[in-house]
Amino acid sequence: MPFSCIPFFACNRQIDVLDRRQCNLQSVPNDIDRNARTLEEAYLDCNHIKDLEKPLFRCRKLKTLSLSENEIIRVPTDIANLICLEELNLKGNGT
């Protein structure tokens, strides 16, 4: 039976770390907005994410954002809203 990712909101209502590496995601999880006030680290590596949607940029406490090995070609200017961001990993994206 293949492993499937567990929705991160199912176990804890206020999280500060989100790890959804290798979950075959096509986009940033829509429910990330639910934890925008507390999220400090997001690991979304090795998926098929192409676009970064607005809910991601509402995570004002986000310090680490890892998006390596996806299909991202462009980073929106909204990334400037992540005022606490210390580490951004975009290795292995684009064409």
PyMOL Python script that loads the backbone (N, CA, C, O; Angstrom):
from pymol import cmd

cmd.read_pdbstr("""\
ATOM      1  N   MET A   1       0.844  -1.170   0.000  1.00  0.00           N
ATOM      2  CA  MET A   1       0.000   0.000   0.000  1.00  0.00           C
ATOM      3  C   MET A   1       0.896   1.242   0.000  1.00  0.00           C
ATOM      4  O   MET A   1       1.781   1.357   0.849  1.00  0.00           O
ATOM      5  N   PRO A   2       0.684   2.170  -0.933  1.00  0.00           N
ATOM      6  CA  PRO A   2       1.531   3.360  -0.986  1.00  0.00           C
ATOM      7  C   PRO A   2       1.223   4.300   0.176  1.00  0.00           C
ATOM      8  O   PRO A   2       0.088   4.397   0.642  1.00  0.00           O
ATOM      9  N   PHE A   3       2.257   4.978   0.621  1.00  0.00           N
ATOM     10  CA  PHE A   3       2.109   5.965   1.693  1.00  0.00           C
ATOM     11  C   PHE A   3       1.432   7.206   1.141  1.00  0.00           C
ATOM     12  O   PHE A   3       1.780   7.678   0.058  1.00  0.00           O
ATOM     13  N   SER A   4       0.476   7.733   1.871  1.00  0.00           N
ATOM     14  CA  SER A   4      -0.132   8.999   1.468  1.00  0.00           C
ATOM     15  C   SER A   4       0.043   9.994   2.600  1.00  0.00           C
ATOM     16  O   SER A   4       0.053   9.620   3.773  1.00  0.00           O
ATOM     17  N   CYS A   5       0.177  11.236   2.252  1.00  0.00           N
ATOM     18  CA  CYS A   5       0.422  12.272   3.247  1.00  0.00           C
ATOM     19  C   CYS A   5      -0.822  12.510   4.089  1.00  0.00           C
ATOM     20  O   CYS A   5      -1.941  12.546   3.578  1.00  0.00           O
ATOM     21  N   ILE A   6      -0.611  12.667   5.347  1.00  0.00           N
ATOM     22  CA  ILE A   6      -1.693  12.953   6.283  1.00  0.00           C
ATOM     23  C   ILE A   6      -1.905  14.459   6.308  1.00  0.00           C
ATOM     24  O   ILE A   6      -0.934  15.207   6.421  1.00  0.00           O
ATOM     25  N   PRO A   7      -3.135  14.922   6.208  1.00  0.00           N
ATOM     26  CA  PRO A   7      -3.372  16.365   6.306  1.00  0.00           C
ATOM     27  C   PRO A   7      -2.827  16.884   7.628  1.00  0.00           C
ATOM     28  O   PRO A   7      -3.143  16.341   8.687  1.00  0.00           O
ATOM     29  N   PHE A   8      -2.015  17.924   7.574  1.00  0.00           N
ATOM     30  CA  PHE A   8      -1.335  18.382   8.773  1.00  0.00           C
ATOM     31  C   PHE A   8      -2.280  18.947   9.815  1.00  0.00           C
ATOM     32  O   PHE A   8      -1.912  19.020  10.987  1.00  0.00           O
ATOM     33  N   PHE A   9      -3.481  19.349   9.437  1.00  0.00           N
ATOM     34  CA  PHE A   9      -4.415  19.900  10.409  1.00  0.00           C
ATOM     35  C   PHE A   9      -5.126  18.815  11.218  1.00  0.00           C
ATOM     36  O   PHE A   9      -5.804  19.121  12.199  1.00  0.00           O
ATOM     37  N   ALA A  10      -4.978  17.557  10.819  1.00  0.00           N
ATOM     38  CA  ALA A  10      -5.709  16.480  11.482  1.00  0.00           C
ATOM     39  C   ALA A  10      -5.205  16.197  12.895  1.00  0.00           C
ATOM     40  O   ALA A  10      -5.974  15.742  13.741  1.00  0.00           O
ATOM     41  N   CYS A  11      -3.937  16.458  13.160  1.00  0.00           N
ATOM     42  CA  CYS A  11      -3.361  16.111  14.454  1.00  0.00           C
ATOM     43  C   CYS A  11      -3.222  17.295  15.397  1.00  0.00           C
ATOM     44  O   CYS A  11      -3.349  17.139  16.612  1.00  0.00           O
ATOM     45  N   ASN A  12      -2.971  18.440  14.868  1.00  0.00           N
ATOM     46  CA  ASN A  12      -2.682  19.594  15.700  1.00  0.00           C
ATOM     47  C   ASN A  12      -3.255  20.833  15.034  1.00  0.00           C
ATOM     48  O   ASN A  12      -2.980  21.084  13.861  1.00  0.00           O
ATOM     49  N   ARG A  13      -4.022  21.590  15.741  1.00  0.00           N
ATOM     50  CA  ARG A  13      -4.690  22.738  15.137  1.00  0.00           C
ATOM     51  C   ARG A  13      -3.784  23.940  14.951  1.00  0.00           C
ATOM     52  O   ARG A  13      -4.048  24.767  14.078  1.00  0.00           O
ATOM     53  N   GLN A  14      -2.732  24.066  15.733  1.00  0.00           N
ATOM     54  CA  GLN A  14      -1.794  25.168  15.572  1.00  0.00           C
ATOM     55  C   GLN A  14      -0.402  24.588  15.412  1.00  0.00           C
ATOM     56  O   GLN A  14       0.207  24.131  16.380  1.00  0.00           O
ATOM     57  N   ILE A  15       0.089  24.608  14.208  1.00  0.00           N
ATOM     58  CA  ILE A  15       1.398  24.017  13.955  1.00  0.00           C
ATOM     59  C   ILE A  15       2.407  25.106  13.640  1.00  0.00           C
ATOM     60  O   ILE A  15       2.045  26.208  13.227  1.00  0.00           O
ATOM     61  N   ASP A  16       3.676  24.784  13.841  1.00  0.00           N
ATOM     62  CA  ASP A  16       4.720  25.716  13.450  1.00  0.00           C
ATOM     63  C   ASP A  16       5.663  25.108  12.417  1.00  0.00           C
ATOM     64  O   ASP A  16       6.477  25.824  11.835  1.00  0.00           O
ATOM     65  N   VAL A  17       5.567  23.794  12.179  1.00  0.00           N
ATOM     66  CA  VAL A  17       6.384  23.134  11.159  1.00  0.00           C
ATOM     67  C   VAL A  17       5.469  22.286  10.269  1.00  0.00           C
ATOM     68  O   VAL A  17       4.666  21.490  10.756  1.00  0.00           O
ATOM     69  N   LEU A  18       5.610  22.474   8.970  1.00  0.00           N
ATOM     70  CA  LEU A  18       4.852  21.704   7.985  1.00  0.00           C
ATOM     71  C   LEU A  18       5.844  20.961   7.104  1.00  0.00           C
ATOM     72  O   LEU A  18       6.681  21.586   6.454  1.00  0.00           O
ATOM     73  N   ASP A  19       5.762  19.648   7.074  1.00  0.00           N
ATOM     74  CA  ASP A  19       6.648  18.835   6.242  1.00  0.00           C
ATOM     75  C   ASP A  19       5.790  18.016   5.287  1.00  0.00           C
ATOM     76  O   ASP A  19       5.168  17.031   5.683  1.00  0.00           O
ATOM     77  N   ARG A  20       5.765  18.429   4.038  1.00  0.00           N
ATOM     78  CA  ARG A  20       5.002  17.716   3.000  1.00  0.00           C
ATOM     79  C   ARG A  20       5.936  17.379   1.833  1.00  0.00           C
ATOM     80  O   ARG A  20       5.554  17.501   0.669  1.00  0.00           O
ATOM     81  N   ARG A  21       7.152  16.959   2.151  1.00  0.00           N
ATOM     82  CA  ARG A  21       8.107  16.555   1.116  1.00  0.00           C
ATOM     83  C   ARG A  21       7.644  15.256   0.467  1.00  0.00           C
ATOM     84  O   ARG A  21       7.108  14.370   1.132  1.00  0.00           O
ATOM     85  N   GLN A  22       7.858  15.162  -0.828  1.00  0.00           N
ATOM     86  CA  GLN A  22       7.563  13.961  -1.619  1.00  0.00           C
ATOM     87  C   GLN A  22       6.124  13.481  -1.441  1.00  0.00           C
ATOM     88  O   GLN A  22       5.877  12.289  -1.257  1.00  0.00           O
ATOM     89  N   CYS A  23       5.197  14.400  -1.497  1.00  0.00           N
ATOM     90  CA  CYS A  23       3.777  14.054  -1.354  1.00  0.00           C
ATOM     91  C   CYS A  23       3.015  14.179  -2.669  1.00  0.00           C
ATOM     92  O   CYS A  23       1.786  14.123  -2.685  1.00  0.00           O
ATOM     93  N   ASN A  24       3.739  14.348  -3.766  1.00  0.00           N
ATOM     94  CA  ASN A  24       3.120  14.448  -5.087  1.00  0.00           C
ATOM     95  C   ASN A  24       2.131  15.614  -5.180  1.00  0.00           C
ATOM     96  O   ASN A  24       1.119  15.523  -5.875  1.00  0.00           O
ATOM     97  N   LEU A  25       2.429  16.697  -4.483  1.00  0.00           N
ATOM     98  CA  LEU A  25       1.567  17.883  -4.502  1.00  0.00           C
ATOM     99  C   LEU A  25       1.694  18.613  -5.827  1.00  0.00           C
ATOM    100  O   LEU A  25       2.790  18.741  -6.373  1.00  0.00           O
ATOM    101  N   GLN A  26       0.584  19.086  -6.333  1.00  0.00           N
ATOM    102  CA  GLN A  26       0.570  19.888  -7.555  1.00  0.00           C
ATOM    103  C   GLN A  26       0.617  21.383  -7.227  1.00  0.00           C
ATOM    104  O   GLN A  26       0.971  22.203  -8.075  1.00  0.00           O
ATOM    105  N   SER A  27       0.258  21.723  -6.000  1.00  0.00           N
ATOM    106  CA  SER A  27       0.249  23.125  -5.573  1.00  0.00           C
ATOM    107  C   SER A  27       0.475  23.188  -4.068  1.00  0.00           C
ATOM    108  O   SER A  27       0.430  22.173  -3.374  1.00  0.00           O
ATOM    109  N   VAL A  28       0.718  24.385  -3.584  1.00  0.00           N
ATOM    110  CA  VAL A  28       0.852  24.593  -2.146  1.00  0.00           C
ATOM    111  C   VAL A  28      -0.482  24.202  -1.506  1.00  0.00           C
ATOM    112  O   VAL A  28      -1.532  24.614  -1.997  1.00  0.00           O
ATOM    113  N   PRO A  29      -0.468  23.423  -0.433  1.00  0.00           N
ATOM    114  CA  PRO A  29      -1.731  22.992   0.184  1.00  0.00           C
ATOM    115  C   PRO A  29      -2.623  24.180   0.544  1.00  0.00           C
ATOM    116  O   PRO A  29      -2.170  25.140   1.166  1.00  0.00           O
ATOM    117  N   ASN A  30      -3.885  24.106   0.150  1.00  0.00           N
ATOM    118  CA  ASN A  30      -4.835  25.189   0.422  1.00  0.00           C
ATOM    119  C   ASN A  30      -5.032  25.433   1.909  1.00  0.00           C
ATOM    120  O   ASN A  30      -5.291  26.563   2.322  1.00  0.00           O
ATOM    121  N   ASP A  31      -4.914  24.402   2.708  1.00  0.00           N
ATOM    122  CA  ASP A  31      -5.149  24.551   4.140  1.00  0.00           C
ATOM    123  C   ASP A  31      -3.978  25.183   4.893  1.00  0.00           C
ATOM    124  O   ASP A  31      -4.028  25.307   6.116  1.00  0.00           O
ATOM    125  N   ILE A  32      -2.934  25.579   4.182  1.00  0.00           N
ATOM    126  CA  ILE A  32      -1.810  26.253   4.829  1.00  0.00           C
ATOM    127  C   ILE A  32      -2.257  27.577   5.452  1.00  0.00           C
ATOM    128  O   ILE A  32      -1.677  28.044   6.432  1.00  0.00           O
ATOM    129  N   ASP A  33      -3.280  28.162   4.874  1.00  0.00           N
ATOM    130  CA  ASP A  33      -3.803  29.435   5.373  1.00  0.00           C
ATOM    131  C   ASP A  33      -4.340  29.298   6.798  1.00  0.00           C
ATOM    132  O   ASP A  33      -4.325  30.262   7.564  1.00  0.00           O
ATOM    133  N   ARG A  34      -4.804  28.125   7.147  1.00  0.00           N
ATOM    134  CA  ARG A  34      -5.352  27.863   8.485  1.00  0.00           C
ATOM    135  C   ARG A  34      -4.311  28.096   9.582  1.00  0.00           C
ATOM    136  O   ARG A  34      -4.664  28.465  10.702  1.00  0.00           O
ATOM    137  N   ASN A  35      -3.043  27.883   9.269  1.00  0.00           N
ATOM    138  CA  ASN A  35      -1.959  28.028  10.244  1.00  0.00           C
ATOM    139  C   ASN A  35      -1.020  29.177   9.912  1.00  0.00           C
ATOM    140  O   ASN A  35       0.121  29.200  10.375  1.00  0.00           O
ATOM    141  N   ALA A  36      -1.478  30.107   9.133  1.00  0.00           N
ATOM    142  CA  ALA A  36      -0.635  31.217   8.688  1.00  0.00           C
ATOM    143  C   ALA A  36      -0.055  32.015   9.852  1.00  0.00           C
ATOM    144  O   ALA A  36       1.048  32.550   9.739  1.00  0.00           O
ATOM    145  N   ARG A  37      -0.766  32.103  10.951  1.00  0.00           N
ATOM    146  CA  ARG A  37      -0.286  32.908  12.085  1.00  0.00           C
ATOM    147  C   ARG A  37       0.814  32.222  12.881  1.00  0.00           C
ATOM    148  O   ARG A  37       1.579  32.901  13.566  1.00  0.00           O
ATOM    149  N   THR A  38       0.918  30.895  12.814  1.00  0.00           N
ATOM    150  CA  THR A  38       1.885  30.185  13.649  1.00  0.00           C
ATOM    151  C   THR A  38       2.998  29.485  12.872  1.00  0.00           C
ATOM    152  O   THR A  38       4.020  29.128  13.458  1.00  0.00           O
ATOM    153  N   LEU A  39       2.824  29.285  11.584  1.00  0.00           N
ATOM    154  CA  LEU A  39       3.777  28.500  10.794  1.00  0.00           C
ATOM    155  C   LEU A  39       5.136  29.193  10.701  1.00  0.00           C
ATOM    156  O   LEU A  39       5.225  30.353  10.301  1.00  0.00           O
ATOM    157  N   GLU A  40       6.201  28.463  11.078  1.00  0.00           N
ATOM    158  CA  GLU A  40       7.563  28.995  11.033  1.00  0.00           C
ATOM    159  C   GLU A  40       8.449  28.273  10.022  1.00  0.00           C
ATOM    160  O   GLU A  40       9.415  28.852   9.526  1.00  0.00           O
ATOM    161  N   GLU A  41       8.134  27.025   9.713  1.00  0.00           N
ATOM    162  CA  GLU A  41       8.935  26.250   8.768  1.00  0.00           C
ATOM    163  C   GLU A  41       8.008  25.472   7.842  1.00  0.00           C
ATOM    164  O   GLU A  41       7.052  24.841   8.292  1.00  0.00           O
ATOM    165  N   ALA A  42       8.301  25.523   6.544  1.00  0.00           N
ATOM    166  CA  ALA A  42       7.522  24.768   5.560  1.00  0.00           C
ATOM    167  C   ALA A  42       8.478  24.052   4.616  1.00  0.00           C
ATOM    168  O   ALA A  42       9.312  24.681   3.964  1.00  0.00           O
ATOM    169  N   TYR A  43       8.349  22.743   4.550  1.00  0.00           N
ATOM    170  CA  TYR A  43       9.177  21.906   3.688  1.00  0.00           C
ATOM    171  C   TYR A  43       8.265  21.262   2.647  1.00  0.00           C
ATOM    172  O   TYR A  43       7.509  20.340   2.954  1.00  0.00           O
ATOM    173  N   LEU A  44       8.346  21.752   1.432  1.00  0.00           N
ATOM    174  CA  LEU A  44       7.486  21.280   0.341  1.00  0.00           C
ATOM    175  C   LEU A  44       8.340  20.756  -0.820  1.00  0.00           C
ATOM    176  O   LEU A  44       7.938  20.848  -1.980  1.00  0.00           O
ATOM    177  N   ASP A  45       9.487  20.222  -0.511  1.00  0.00           N
ATOM    178  CA  ASP A  45      10.439  19.752  -1.511  1.00  0.00           C
ATOM    179  C   ASP A  45       9.929  18.517  -2.254  1.00  0.00           C
ATOM    180  O   ASP A  45       9.082  17.772  -1.762  1.00  0.00           O
ATOM    181  N   CYS A  46      10.473  18.330  -3.449  1.00  0.00           N
ATOM    182  CA  CYS A  46      10.254  17.118  -4.243  1.00  0.00           C
ATOM    183  C   CYS A  46       8.779  16.849  -4.524  1.00  0.00           C
ATOM    184  O   CYS A  46       8.289  15.741  -4.307  1.00  0.00           O
ATOM    185  N   ASN A  47       8.087  17.854  -5.001  1.00  0.00           N
ATOM    186  CA  ASN A  47       6.696  17.733  -5.415  1.00  0.00           C
ATOM    187  C   ASN A  47       6.590  18.202  -6.867  1.00  0.00           C
ATOM    188  O   ASN A  47       7.579  18.179  -7.600  1.00  0.00           O
ATOM    189  N   HIS A  48       5.422  18.619  -7.275  1.00  0.00           N
ATOM    190  CA  HIS A  48       5.200  19.110  -8.638  1.00  0.00           C
ATOM    191  C   HIS A  48       4.569  20.496  -8.603  1.00  0.00           C
ATOM    192  O   HIS A  48       3.746  20.833  -9.453  1.00  0.00           O
ATOM    193  N   ILE A  49       4.958  21.286  -7.625  1.00  0.00           N
ATOM    194  CA  ILE A  49       4.399  22.627  -7.444  1.00  0.00           C
ATOM    195  C   ILE A  49       4.927  23.546  -8.538  1.00  0.00           C
ATOM    196  O   ILE A  49       6.132  23.611  -8.779  1.00  0.00           O
ATOM    197  N   LYS A  50       4.018  24.252  -9.194  1.00  0.00           N
ATOM    198  CA  LYS A  50       4.387  25.176 -10.273  1.00  0.00           C
ATOM    199  C   LYS A  50       4.216  26.627  -9.865  1.00  0.00           C
ATOM    200  O   LYS A  50       5.026  27.480 -10.226  1.00  0.00           O
ATOM    201  N   ASP A  51       3.160  26.907  -9.110  1.00  0.00           N
ATOM    202  CA  ASP A  51       2.835  28.280  -8.726  1.00  0.00           C
ATOM    203  C   ASP A  51       2.753  28.397  -7.213  1.00  0.00           C
ATOM    204  O   ASP A  51       2.357  27.462  -6.516  1.00  0.00           O
ATOM    205  N   LEU A  52       3.136  29.560  -6.727  1.00  0.00           N
ATOM    206  CA  LEU A  52       3.039  29.850  -5.299  1.00  0.00           C
ATOM    207  C   LEU A  52       1.827  30.736  -5.080  1.00  0.00           C
ATOM    208  O   LEU A  52       1.801  31.888  -5.513  1.00  0.00           O
ATOM    209  N   GLU A  53       0.826  30.194  -4.405  1.00  0.00           N
ATOM    210  CA  GLU A  53      -0.433  30.905  -4.205  1.00  0.00           C
ATOM    211  C   GLU A  53      -0.365  31.850  -3.009  1.00  0.00           C
ATOM    212  O   GLU A  53       0.497  31.722  -2.140  1.00  0.00           O
ATOM    213  N   LYS A  54      -1.289  32.795  -2.988  1.00  0.00           N
ATOM    214  CA  LYS A  54      -1.324  33.846  -1.970  1.00  0.00           C
ATOM    215  C   LYS A  54      -1.365  33.359  -0.524  1.00  0.00           C
ATOM    216  O   LYS A  54      -0.729  33.990   0.320  1.00  0.00           O
ATOM    217  N   PRO A  55      -2.074  32.274  -0.178  1.00  0.00           N
ATOM    218  CA  PRO A  55      -2.085  31.855   1.229  1.00  0.00           C
ATOM    219  C   PRO A  55      -0.687  31.650   1.816  1.00  0.00           C
ATOM    220  O   PRO A  55      -0.470  31.891   3.004  1.00  0.00           O
ATOM    221  N   LEU A  56       0.243  31.215   1.002  1.00  0.00           N
ATOM    222  CA  LEU A  56       1.609  31.015   1.476  1.00  0.00           C
ATOM    223  C   LEU A  56       2.214  32.315   1.985  1.00  0.00           C
ATOM    224  O   LEU A  56       2.973  32.309   2.955  1.00  0.00           O
ATOM    225  N   PHE A  57       1.891  33.408   1.350  1.00  0.00           N
ATOM    226  CA  PHE A  57       2.493  34.694   1.690  1.00  0.00           C
ATOM    227  C   PHE A  57       1.806  35.378   2.868  1.00  0.00           C
ATOM    228  O   PHE A  57       2.166  36.497   3.232  1.00  0.00           O
ATOM    229  N   ARG A  58       0.827  34.713   3.460  1.00  0.00           N
ATOM    230  CA  ARG A  58       0.190  35.216   4.686  1.00  0.00           C
ATOM    231  C   ARG A  58       0.871  34.658   5.932  1.00  0.00           C
ATOM    232  O   ARG A  58       0.496  35.005   7.051  1.00  0.00           O
ATOM    233  N   CYS A  59       1.848  33.814   5.749  1.00  0.00           N
ATOM    234  CA  CYS A  59       2.567  33.183   6.863  1.00  0.00           C
ATOM    235  C   CYS A  59       3.655  34.136   7.355  1.00  0.00           C
ATOM    236  O   CYS A  59       4.827  33.990   7.010  1.00  0.00           O
ATOM    237  N   ARG A  60       3.256  35.092   8.148  1.00  0.00           N
ATOM    238  CA  ARG A  60       4.152  36.184   8.569  1.00  0.00           C
ATOM    239  C   ARG A  60       5.296  35.737   9.463  1.00  0.00           C
ATOM    240  O   ARG A  60       6.310  36.431   9.537  1.00  0.00           O
ATOM    241  N   LYS A  61       5.172  34.601  10.147  1.00  0.00           N
ATOM    242  CA  LYS A  61       6.242  34.118  11.029  1.00  0.00           C
ATOM    243  C   LYS A  61       7.176  33.135  10.328  1.00  0.00           C
ATOM    244  O   LYS A  61       8.118  32.631  10.939  1.00  0.00           O
ATOM    245  N   LEU A  62       6.922  32.863   9.060  1.00  0.00           N
ATOM    246  CA  LEU A  62       7.696  31.858   8.335  1.00  0.00           C
ATOM    247  C   LEU A  62       9.170  32.253   8.265  1.00  0.00           C
ATOM    248  O   LEU A  62       9.517  33.323   7.764  1.00  0.00           O
ATOM    249  N   LYS A  63      10.033  31.364   8.778  1.00  0.00           N
ATOM    250  CA  LYS A  63      11.477  31.598   8.774  1.00  0.00           C
ATOM    251  C   LYS A  63      12.177  30.745   7.719  1.00  0.00           C
ATOM    252  O   LYS A  63      13.165  31.174   7.123  1.00  0.00           O
ATOM    253  N   THR A  64      11.662  29.540   7.493  1.00  0.00           N
ATOM    254  CA  THR A  64      12.265  28.609   6.539  1.00  0.00           C
ATOM    255  C   THR A  64      11.207  28.163   5.541  1.00  0.00           C
ATOM    256  O   THR A  64      10.134  27.692   5.917  1.00  0.00           O
ATOM    257  N   LEU A  65      11.531  28.321   4.259  1.00  0.00           N
ATOM    258  CA  LEU A  65      10.651  27.874   3.180  1.00  0.00           C
ATOM    259  C   LEU A  65      11.496  27.077   2.200  1.00  0.00           C
ATOM    260  O   LEU A  65      12.355  27.631   1.514  1.00  0.00           O
ATOM    261  N   SER A  66      11.252  25.789   2.139  1.00  0.00           N
ATOM    262  CA  SER A  66      12.028  24.915   1.270  1.00  0.00           C
ATOM    263  C   SER A  66      11.128  24.355   0.173  1.00  0.00           C
ATOM    264  O   SER A  66      10.174  23.623   0.435  1.00  0.00           O
ATOM    265  N   LEU A  67      11.457  24.720  -1.051  1.00  0.00           N
ATOM    266  CA  LEU A  67      10.666  24.343  -2.228  1.00  0.00           C
ATOM    267  C   LEU A  67      11.542  23.700  -3.300  1.00  0.00           C
ATOM    268  O   LEU A  67      11.226  23.792  -4.486  1.00  0.00           O
ATOM    269  N   SER A  68      12.623  23.058  -2.910  1.00  0.00           N
ATOM    270  CA  SER A  68      13.535  22.476  -3.889  1.00  0.00           C
ATOM    271  C   SER A  68      12.864  21.354  -4.674  1.00  0.00           C
ATOM    272  O   SER A  68      11.921  20.716  -4.205  1.00  0.00           O
ATOM    273  N   GLU A  69      13.376  21.133  -5.879  1.00  0.00           N
ATOM    274  CA  GLU A  69      12.926  20.036  -6.741  1.00  0.00           C
ATOM    275  C   GLU A  69      11.424  20.061  -7.006  1.00  0.00           C
ATOM    276  O   GLU A  69      10.740  19.048  -6.859  1.00  0.00           O
ATOM    277  N   ASN A  70      10.923  21.224  -7.397  1.00  0.00           N
ATOM    278  CA  ASN A  70       9.548  21.385  -7.846  1.00  0.00           C
ATOM    279  C   ASN A  70       9.593  21.869  -9.291  1.00  0.00           C
ATOM    280  O   ASN A  70      10.579  21.632  -9.988  1.00  0.00           O
ATOM    281  N   GLU A  71       8.559  22.530  -9.744  1.00  0.00           N
ATOM    282  CA  GLU A  71       8.492  23.013 -11.128  1.00  0.00           C
ATOM    283  C   GLU A  71       8.218  24.514 -11.164  1.00  0.00           C
ATOM    284  O   GLU A  71       7.534  25.009 -12.060  1.00  0.00           O
ATOM    285  N   ILE A  72       8.754  25.226 -10.188  1.00  0.00           N
ATOM    286  CA  ILE A  72       8.528  26.666 -10.057  1.00  0.00           C
ATOM    287  C   ILE A  72       9.429  27.413 -11.031  1.00  0.00           C
ATOM    288  O   ILE A  72      10.642  27.200 -11.055  1.00  0.00           O
ATOM    289  N   ILE A  73       8.836  28.279 -11.826  1.00  0.00           N
ATOM    290  CA  ILE A  73       9.588  29.080 -12.794  1.00  0.00           C
ATOM    291  C   ILE A  73       9.713  30.524 -12.332  1.00  0.00           C
ATOM    292  O   ILE A  73      10.711  31.191 -12.604  1.00  0.00           O
ATOM    293  N   ARG A  74       8.684  31.000 -11.629  1.00  0.00           N
ATOM    294  CA  ARG A  74       8.647  32.407 -11.224  1.00  0.00           C
ATOM    295  C   ARG A  74       8.253  32.505  -9.752  1.00  0.00           C
ATOM    296  O   ARG A  74       7.363  31.797  -9.282  1.00  0.00           O
ATOM    297  N   VAL A  75       8.938  33.399  -9.037  1.00  0.00           N
ATOM    298  CA  VAL A  75       8.597  33.668  -7.641  1.00  0.00           C
ATOM    299  C   VAL A  75       7.880  35.013  -7.598  1.00  0.00           C
ATOM    300  O   VAL A  75       8.458  36.027  -7.990  1.00  0.00           O
ATOM    301  N   PRO A  76       6.634  35.042  -7.129  1.00  0.00           N
ATOM    302  CA  PRO A  76       5.871  36.295  -7.094  1.00  0.00           C
ATOM    303  C   PRO A  76       6.512  37.329  -6.162  1.00  0.00           C
ATOM    304  O   PRO A  76       7.214  36.980  -5.212  1.00  0.00           O
ATOM    305  N   THR A  77       6.259  38.588  -6.450  1.00  0.00           N
ATOM    306  CA  THR A  77       6.788  39.663  -5.601  1.00  0.00           C
ATOM    307  C   THR A  77       6.191  39.614  -4.199  1.00  0.00           C
ATOM    308  O   THR A  77       6.733  40.224  -3.277  1.00  0.00           O
ATOM    309  N   ASP A  78       5.084  38.898  -4.027  1.00  0.00           N
ATOM    310  CA  ASP A  78       4.473  38.739  -2.703  1.00  0.00           C
ATOM    311  C   ASP A  78       5.411  38.061  -1.711  1.00  0.00           C
ATOM    312  O   ASP A  78       5.149  38.076  -0.509  1.00  0.00           O
ATOM    313  N   ILE A  79       6.485  37.475  -2.189  1.00  0.00           N
ATOM    314  CA  ILE A  79       7.456  36.843  -1.291  1.00  0.00           C
ATOM    315  C   ILE A  79       7.997  37.866  -0.298  1.00  0.00           C
ATOM    316  O   ILE A  79       8.442  37.502   0.790  1.00  0.00           O
ATOM    317  N   ALA A  80       7.961  39.136  -0.668  1.00  0.00           N
ATOM    318  CA  ALA A  80       8.426  40.208   0.217  1.00  0.00           C
ATOM    319  C   ALA A  80       7.562  40.328   1.472  1.00  0.00           C
ATOM    320  O   ALA A  80       7.992  40.933   2.454  1.00  0.00           O
ATOM    321  N   ASN A  81       6.359  39.764   1.460  1.00  0.00           N
ATOM    322  CA  ASN A  81       5.490  39.787   2.642  1.00  0.00           C
ATOM    323  C   ASN A  81       5.995  38.867   3.752  1.00  0.00           C
ATOM    324  O   ASN A  81       5.571  38.989   4.901  1.00  0.00           O
ATOM    325  N   LEU A  82       6.886  37.961   3.418  1.00  0.00           N
ATOM    326  CA  LEU A  82       7.436  37.027   4.407  1.00  0.00           C
ATOM    327  C   LEU A  82       8.605  37.705   5.122  1.00  0.00           C
ATOM    328  O   LEU A  82       9.769  37.391   4.873  1.00  0.00           O
ATOM    329  N   ILE A  83       8.280  38.625   6.000  1.00  0.00           N
ATOM    330  CA  ILE A  83       9.289  39.503   6.602  1.00  0.00           C
ATOM    331  C   ILE A  83      10.231  38.789   7.567  1.00  0.00           C
ATOM    332  O   ILE A  83      11.297  39.324   7.872  1.00  0.00           O
ATOM    333  N   CYS A  84       9.884  37.615   8.053  1.00  0.00           N
ATOM    334  CA  CYS A  84      10.753  36.858   8.960  1.00  0.00           C
ATOM    335  C   CYS A  84      11.583  35.802   8.229  1.00  0.00           C
ATOM    336  O   CYS A  84      12.376  35.096   8.853  1.00  0.00           O
ATOM    337  N   LEU A  85      11.406  35.693   6.918  1.00  0.00           N
ATOM    338  CA  LEU A  85      12.066  34.634   6.157  1.00  0.00           C
ATOM    339  C   LEU A  85      13.586  34.759   6.241  1.00  0.00           C
ATOM    340  O   LEU A  85      14.159  35.796   5.908  1.00  0.00           O
ATOM    341  N   GLU A  86      14.223  33.684   6.692  1.00  0.00           N
ATOM    342  CA  GLU A  86      15.680  33.624   6.813  1.00  0.00           C
ATOM    343  C   GLU A  86      16.294  32.668   5.801  1.00  0.00           C
ATOM    344  O   GLU A  86      17.424  32.867   5.356  1.00  0.00           O
ATOM    345  N   GLU A  87      15.550  31.635   5.439  1.00  0.00           N
ATOM    346  CA  GLU A  87      16.079  30.616   4.531  1.00  0.00           C
ATOM    347  C   GLU A  87      15.046  30.286   3.462  1.00  0.00           C
ATOM    348  O   GLU A  87      13.907  29.932   3.766  1.00  0.00           O
ATOM    349  N   LEU A  88      15.462  30.409   2.205  1.00  0.00           N
ATOM    350  CA  LEU A  88      14.615  30.085   1.058  1.00  0.00           C
ATOM    351  C   LEU A  88      15.393  29.140   0.156  1.00  0.00           C
ATOM    352  O   LEU A  88      16.465  29.491  -0.335  1.00  0.00           O
ATOM    353  N   ASN A  89      14.860  27.944  -0.064  1.00  0.00           N
ATOM    354  CA  ASN A  89      15.516  26.950  -0.904  1.00  0.00           C
ATOM    355  C   ASN A  89      14.670  26.720  -2.150  1.00  0.00           C
ATOM    356  O   ASN A  89      13.556  26.202  -2.071  1.00  0.00           O
ATOM    357  N   LEU A  90      15.211  27.110  -3.298  1.00  0.00           N
ATOM    358  CA  LEU A  90      14.535  26.923  -4.586  1.00  0.00           C
ATOM    359  C   LEU A  90      15.370  26.060  -5.535  1.00  0.00           C
ATOM    360  O   LEU A  90      15.131  26.057  -6.743  1.00  0.00           O
ATOM    361  N   LYS A  91      16.325  25.345  -5.004  1.00  0.00           N
ATOM    362  CA  LYS A  91      17.225  24.523  -5.808  1.00  0.00           C
ATOM    363  C   LYS A  91      16.438  23.524  -6.655  1.00  0.00           C
ATOM    364  O   LYS A  91      15.487  22.907  -6.175  1.00  0.00           O
ATOM    365  N   GLY A  92      16.838  23.370  -7.911  1.00  0.00           N
ATOM    366  CA  GLY A  92      16.255  22.352  -8.770  1.00  0.00           C
ATOM    367  C   GLY A  92      14.887  22.678  -9.326  1.00  0.00           C
ATOM    368  O   GLY A  92      14.108  21.767  -9.605  1.00  0.00           O
ATOM    369  N   ASN A  93      14.573  23.950  -9.494  1.00  0.00           N
ATOM    370  CA  ASN A  93      13.295  24.364 -10.071  1.00  0.00           C
ATOM    371  C   ASN A  93      13.504  24.912 -11.477  1.00  0.00           C
ATOM    372  O   ASN A  93      14.637  25.072 -11.933  1.00  0.00           O
ATOM    373  N   GLY A  94      12.413  25.193 -12.148  1.00  0.00           N
ATOM    374  CA  GLY A  94      12.482  25.788 -13.479  1.00  0.00           C
ATOM    375  C   GLY A  94      12.729  24.758 -14.552  1.00  0.00           C
ATOM    376  O   GLY A  94      12.647  23.551 -14.327  1.00  0.00           O
ATOM    377  N   THR A  95      13.034  25.273 -15.727  1.00  0.00           N
ATOM    378  CA  THR A  95      13.264  24.375 -16.861  1.00  0.00           C
ATOM    379  C   THR A  95      14.705  24.328 -17.255  1.00  0.00           C
ATOM    380  O   THR A  95      15.066  23.618 -18.194  1.00  0.00           O
TER     381      THR A  95
END
""", "prot")
cmd.dss("prot")
cmd.show_as("cartoon", "prot")
cmd.util.cbc("prot")
cmd.orient("prot")
